[in-house]
Amino acid sequence: MSPAEPIQPAAPPLSLVSFNDLEDKLFGAPGTPERTKYEDRITLGLLPKSIREYRLRHHLTQDELGQRLGVQKS
């Protein structure tokens, strides 16, 4: 007969952390340079989608929006 395998202890329970607390831990508290850089990157990532949604909501083509903004294709 082979000896019985030892019983493994149960894993400790997971602790839940709010998203805001996780952001604070990873990127610093609001107002710190690291947090501002993170928030700026998030904003820049969302900007193209926001422009597209605005353009579609107002039934504008990219060229029409560009004319209204005073910019042209290069």
Sequence and secondary structure as in RCSB ss.txt:
>XXXX:A:sequence
MSPAEPIQPAAPPLSLVSFNDLEDKLFGAPGTPERTKYEDRITLGLLPKSIREYRLRHHLTQDELGQRLGVQKS
>XXXX:A:secstr
                  HHHHHHHHH STTSHHHHHHHHHHHHHHHHHHHHHHHHHTT  HHHHHHHHT    
